Amino acid sequence: MSKTGPGLSDIAAQAGVSRMTVSLALRNSPRILPETTERIRKIARELGYSPDPRMAAAMARVRDAKKKELQPLAWINANSNRNAFSEYKWLSPYIDGAQEMCHELGYRLDEFWLREPGMTERRLSSILSNRGIRGVIVTPTLPSITHLRLDWRQFASVSLENAILLPRLHRVVPDYYYNIMLTLKMLRRLGYRRVGLCVQQLEARRSHHSYQGALRVFHASIPRTERTAPLIFRPFDFGEFSRWLKTQRPDVIIGHHSRMVEWLSEAGLRVPEDIGVAHLSLDEDCADWAGIWQHKRRIGAQVVEQVVSMIHNNRTGLPDLAYETLVPGAWRHGWTLRKRE
């Protein structure tokens, strides 16, 4: 027995159990049978055992450290619909992928709705700071916002797609140029000749006009008789759409909107018998159509991975030079295109 008093080893020797069993019994662990716990505690009293409060506190801290406490990352939602990331199929894969990566890395997503009544950018900065949140993810919105004035000095921040114009943050985005060039190549292989681009102005802007640029490059390699002018709409106008169909005479249209087939049906055209459709962002939105699978889950996961890396390296504040990580999509066949004869 130690000169400073009996210890766990002394109790274990007399009780005929291990030191760990004694430790668990003295903490009333449910892993030890009640009768064993009572016997060990009786021996401890008889030996005059008294725990060292400093050692007990230190061990409590060690045990707490072993409990995995997920660290928060801020997911900034500025959509007019508070539940956009659960209700909009075209957005939900981003947050699903981000949450999966958070779980893998020991983090969690805390969503903040920027349009909450009384919420301001200054107040949001204060909330994030008070909650000890060091990582911020800025997400795509409808309607779009151009500026976000947080106290960026405190945070490691990454933008999902080109969510805001200013400030310029590191971004993880679909490779728009690659995706549309892949689409145009696949459509040519399937025998389509007059490809009509039909996208909302917001999507054209988010792509930094890569869609229109790629289309011009593509047009340079085909006969003039097969070229069509793109329709960039804001907002959608069915009359304008009908006139575009009549003047440009596309045999296939490509775009982002999930109602393209519906619009063509209203115009008296059958898909794919009369005209084909290729979607440039299929993920969970129009999954059985033909077009590009953008890998939105992977984009969401990559955003989290970059933010966490920045936190680990204490890289907070606005970057001197914002980098863009491009994620290429993959072509998928679907019912909206006719099979190659």
Phi and psi in degrees as a GROMACS rama.xvg file:
@    title "Ramachandran Plot"
@    xaxis  label "Phi"
@    yaxis  label "Psi"
@TYPE xy
-64.7995  149.344  SER-2
-66.3803  -23.6955  LYS-3
-85.8736  3.82634  THR-4
119.211  165.191  GLY-5
-66.2872  145.087  PRO-6
-117.573  -174.25  GLY-7
-63.1383  -34.7469  LEU-8
-64.815  -37.9809  SER-9
-65.3123  -42.4362  ASP-10
-65.4624  -42.0182  ILE-11
-61.8618  -40.3941  ALA-12
-63.1932  -42.4241  ALA-13
-74.9482  -32.5778  GLN-14
-85.0332  -15.602  ALA-15
74.3226  33.1681  GLY-16
-130.373  177.369  VAL-17
-80.5822  163.321  SER-18
-63.1487  -37.5103  ARG-19
-63.3594  -40.2838  MET-20
-62.1526  -40.3263  THR-21
-62.6447  -45.7408  VAL-22
-59.4827  -43.8578  SER-23
-66.9083  -40.5617  LEU-24
-64.2506  -40.4591  ALA-25
-70.4714  -15.8152  LEU-26
-103.04  13.1011  ARG-27
55.4617  41.9417  ASN-28
-69.5658  135.729  SER-29
-68.6945  -8.74114  PRO-30
-74.2994  -14.7714  ARG-31
-107.424  137.862  ILE-32
-60.1084  142.26  LEU-33
-55.4836  -40.5411  PRO-34
-67.9741  -35.6118  GLU-35
-67.2907  -42.2884  THR-36
-59.7456  -45.028  THR-37
-63.7569  -41.2647  GLU-38
-64.4317  -42.6375  ARG-39
-66.875  -41.2807  ILE-40
-65.9541  -33.6676  ARG-41
-66.3614  -42.8015  LYS-42
-62.4488  -41.8606  ILE-43
-59.9758  -42.1798  ALA-44
-65.5386  -40.7084  ARG-45
-65.2836  -34.1324  GLU-46
-82.9904  -8.27169  LEU-47
77.4006  31.1756  GLY-48
-70.0507  136.405  TYR-49
-137.731  124.396  SER-50
-68.792  147.775  PRO-51
-79.6461  114.371  ASP-52
-60.7862  -33.273  PRO-53
-67.9922  -41.2688  ARG-54
-67.332  -39.0782  MET-55
-62.0131  -42.158  ALA-56
-66.0263  -40.7463  ALA-57
-64.2382  -41.843  ALA-58
-68.0339  -34.3791  MET-59
-62.7978  -39.4691  ALA-60
-66.0399  -37.9582  ARG-61
-63.6177  -43.7887  VAL-62
-65.3052  -39.7455  ARG-63
-64.2712  -36.2161  ASP-64
-64.9242  -27.3463  ALA-65
-77.0636  -18.6782  LYS-66
-77.9327  125.185  LYS-67
-77.659  106.218  LYS-68
-99.4474  115.672  GLU-69
-70.6486  131.702  LEU-70
-87.0936  140.54  GLN-71
-83.6418  145.025  PRO-72
-122.261  142.77  LEU-73
-88.0128  129.136  ALA-74
-109.358  105.451  TRP-75
-86.8112  114.821  ILE-76
-109.677  111.648  ASN-77
-109.387  14.5491  ALA-78
-66.2164  151.901  ASN-79
-65.3607  -28.0824  SER-80
-92.994  116.644  ASN-81
-58.5695  -33.6469  ARG-82
-99.5133  26.5956  ASN-83
-55.334  -40.4092  ALA-84
-77.8801  -9.11556  PHE-85
-105.74  -25.3878  SER-86
-97.579  -27.1778  GLU-87
-95.4545  116.646  TYR-88
-62.8133  -30.2416  LYS-89
-75.4089  -15.6894  TRP-90
-101.016  -31.8745  LEU-91
-57.4528  -33.5819  SER-92
-61.9492  -30.0807  PRO-93
-61.1437  -50.6817  TYR-94
-72.465  -30.7307  ILE-95
-62.7977  -46.4411  ASP-96
-65.4634  -37.8401  GLY-97
-65.2544  -41.9449  ALA-98
-66.4803  -37.7768  GLN-99
-62.7825  -43.9187  GLU-100
-69.008  -36.9451  MET-101
-57.5863  -46.8096  CYS-102
-60.837  -38.7092  HIS-103
-67.5566  -33.1236  GLU-104
-99.2948  -0.625168  LEU-105
87.1428  27.8282  GLY-106
-123.143  172.713  TYR-107
-139.346  157.698  ARG-108
-96.6813  127.757  LEU-109
-108.994  114.515  ASP-110
-86.0757  134.651  GLU-111
-123.342  124.633  PHE-112
-92.4167  114.434  TRP-113
-69.1646  -18.5407  LEU-114
-97.3274  14.0076  ARG-115
-57.6504  134.307  GLU-116
-53.1719  128.052  PRO-117
86.4138  -5.86446  GLY-118
-80.4439  131.045  MET-119
-125.805  166.627  THR-120
-65.5694  -36.7817  GLU-121
-65.642  -43.1632  ARG-122
-65.128  -40.9004  ARG-123
-62.0367  -41.9209  LEU-124
-58.3708  -41.6009  SER-125
-66.5746  -41.7316  SER-126
-62.6921  -46.6954  ILE-127
-60.6864  -43.1311  LEU-128
-64.5947  -45.0409  SER-129
-65.5972  -27.9343  ASN-130
-89.6026  2.64115  ARG-131
71.8873  25.182  GLY-132
-85.6802  123.342  ILE-133
-108.208  -14.7952  ARG-134
-114.862  135.022  GLY-135
-128.393  132.13  VAL-136
-117.217  121.96  ILE-137
-97.8508  130.568  VAL-138
-115.033  160.902  THR-139
-62.4592  147.575  PRO-140
-135.497  154.249  THR-141
-131.753  120.643  LEU-142
-68.8404  160.572  PRO-143
-72.3113  154.027  SER-144
-117.366  149.327  ILE-145
-101.328  -32.2421  THR-146
-128.61  148.677  HIS-147
-140.201  113.718  LEU-148
-104.643  77.2989  ARG-149
-94.2133  169.242  LEU-150
-82.2997  79.0357  ASP-151
-62.2634  -18.466  TRP-152
-58.2103  -26.6139  ARG-153
-86.8583  -14.6947  GLN-154
-122.702  149.689  PHE-155
-90.5967  121.16  ALA-156
-132.066  140.474  SER-157
-138.246  143.009  VAL-158
-99.6179  135.268  SER-159
-89.4028  117.105  LEU-160
59.5252  -165.621  GLU-161
-92.1288  67.6308  ASN-162
-66.351  -34.0466  ALA-163
-136.484  155.892  ILE-164
-83.195  -43.0737  LEU-165
-136.772  141.402  LEU-166
-73.8281  165.755  PRO-167
-81.2012  112.293  ARG-168
-106.206  162.899  LEU-169
-58.8243  144.518  HIS-170
-133.901  148.052  ARG-171
-119.509  118.313  VAL-172
-136.562  157.329  VAL-173
-64.7645  149.694  PRO-174
-83.0056  84.8889  ASP-175
-57.3478  -44.7704  TYR-176
-62.9474  -48.0904  TYR-177
-60.3995  -43.1476  TYR-178
-62.7529  -44.4057  ASN-179
-74.6873  -33.8248  ILE-180
-65.661  -38.0605  MET-181
-63.741  -41.6843  LEU-182
-61.5094  -47.7158  THR-183
-61.4927  -40.2898  LEU-184
-64.5627  -43.4026  LYS-185
-66.8604  -36.9899  MET-186
-66.9756  -38.6423  LEU-187
-62.2224  -40.2691  ARG-188
-63.192  -32.8391  ARG-189
-81.8273  -1.50521  LEU-190
97.9763  2.21759  GLY-191
-77.3864  143.534  TYR-192
-122.434  -31.9239  ARG-193
-113.404  94.6276  ARG-194
-93.5304  122.442  VAL-195
-105.935  122.447  GLY-196
-87.8345  125.278  LEU-197
-134.066  97.9427  CYS-198
-134.628  154.864  VAL-199
-71.7026  148.93  GLN-200
-57.0984  -35.7999  GLN-201
-59.6608  -43.4673  LEU-202
-68.1601  -38.03  GLU-203
-62.277  -40.2203  ALA-204
-69.8411  -41.4648  ARG-205
-62.0355  -31.4307  ARG-206
-81.9983  4.40138  SER-207
54.5332  34.6775  HIS-208
62.4282  25.9408  HIS-209
-63.3096  -33.6081  SER-210
-61.8885  -49.6334  TYR-211
-65.3524  -38.6989  GLN-212
-63.6635  -43.776  GLY-213
-64.5173  -37.9847  ALA-214
-63.4065  -37.957  LEU-215
-65.4873  -41.269  ARG-216
-62.3854  -43.895  VAL-217
-61.7625  -43.4114  PHE-218
-61.5737  -30.4984  HIS-219
-66.237  -17.4751  ALA-220
-104.254  2.99206  SER-221
-125.361  161.424  ILE-222
-60.9934  149.621  PRO-223
-58.0226  -33.6343  ARG-224
-66.8062  -13.6268  THR-225
-104.963  4.1887  GLU-226
-89.2659  144.971  ARG-227
-129.76  149.576  THR-228
-81.8923  137.401  ALA-229
-72.4876  154.97  PRO-230
-108.388  110.108  LEU-231
-107.718  108.249  ILE-232
-110.907  150.135  PHE-233
-166.728  107.322  ARG-234
-80.2758  -176.937  PRO-235
-68.8219  134.483  PHE-236
-128.549  116.182  ASP-237
-63.496  -35.9488  PHE-238
-60.9911  -44.5136  GLY-239
-62.9172  -41.0952  GLU-240
-62.0833  -44.1903  PHE-241
-63.6793  -42.8734  SER-242
-63.4092  -39.408  ARG-243
-62.4156  -42.4225  TRP-244
-60.9146  -40.8083  LEU-245
-72.5149  -38.9096  LYS-246
-81.0284  -36.9552  THR-247
-91.8338  -22.4634  GLN-248
48.7341  52.255  ARG-249
-69.1081  146.302  PRO-250
-96.9385  -5.02593  ASP-251
-156.281  143.058  VAL-252
-119.444  147.4  ILE-253
-124.886  143.275  ILE-254
-178.058  -167.374  GLY-255
-108.898  -18.274  HIS-256
-81.1274  139.037  HIS-257
-76.5282  -4.68225  SER-258
-103.681  11.6555  ARG-259
-59.1592  -42.2083  MET-260
-64.0089  -40.6876  VAL-261
-62.6707  -43.2965  GLU-262
-61.8303  -42.4124  TRP-263
-66.2477  -37.4096  LEU-264
-62.9232  -41.6959  SER-265
-64.5486  -27.0595  GLU-266
-85.3764  2.74381  ALA-267
85.6739  18.894  GLY-268
-113.212  136.668  LEU-269
-94.8211  140.079  ARG-270
-110.588  125.638  VAL-271
-99.7858  7.45515  PRO-272
-60.4835  -46.5414  GLU-273
-95.1491  -31.5067  ASP-274
-155.885  145.896  ILE-275
-96.5851  162.235  GLY-276
-137.534  133.456  VAL-277
-126.577  127.747  ALA-278
-94.661  135.413  HIS-279
-89.8395  2.10878  LEU-280
-155.079  75.5432  SER-281
-70.7291  -30.0521  LEU-282
-43.5391  110.033  ASP-283
62.182  -1.61973  GLU-284
-97.6004  -56.4963  ASP-285
-134.927  60.3959  CYS-286
-63.0118  -22.7402  ALA-287
-96.4495  3.21303  ASP-288
-81.0448  169.56  TRP-289
-85.8085  149.295  ALA-290
148.121  -151.523  GLY-291
-103.404  126.529  ILE-292
-90.1425  112.121  TRP-293
-80.2951  -7.51193  GLN-294
62.3908  49.8266  HIS-295
-63.902  -33.3899  LYS-296
-61.7768  -41.1752  ARG-297
-69.3648  -34.0618  ARG-298
-63.8742  -45.9988  ILE-299
-60.2672  -41.263  GLY-300
-65.8387  -40.5997  ALA-301
-65.2877  -36.4637  GLN-302
-59.4277  -47.4076  VAL-303
-62.1492  -44.2071  VAL-304
-60.0233  -39.601  GLU-305
-69.5948  -42.4738  GLN-306
-62.1396  -45.1412  VAL-307
-62.8133  -41.8968  VAL-308
-60.0102  -41.2969  SER-309
-65.3469  -39.083  MET-310
-62.2294  -46.3479  ILE-311
-61.9679  -28.7414  HIS-312
-101.158  12.2704  ASN-313
53.8031  39.737  ASN-314
-98.4611  81.9461  ARG-315
-105.55  167.783  THR-316
88.7935  175.023  GLY-317
-75.9429  139.04  LEU-318
-74.7055  147.787  PRO-319
-64.8839  -36.3848  ASP-320
-136.917  118.447  LEU-321
-83.2712  128.008  ALA-322
-95.3175  152.282  TYR-323
-121.566  121.39  GLU-324
-97.0941  119.013  THR-325
-97.6254  129.845  LEU-326
-112.421  110.812  VAL-327
-72.2654  144.719  PRO-328
-88.2767  -175.689  GLY-329
-133.525  143.839  ALA-330
-79.3504  138.602  TRP-331
-131.348  136.267  ARG-332
-80.1423  153.179  HIS-333
-160.163  177.216  GLY-334
-71.1981  -13.9162  TRP-335
-80.898  -1.21373  THR-336
-123.449  142.931  LEU-337
-72.639  151.226  ARG-338
-74.8182  148.245  LYS-339
-67.5042  130.544  ARG-340
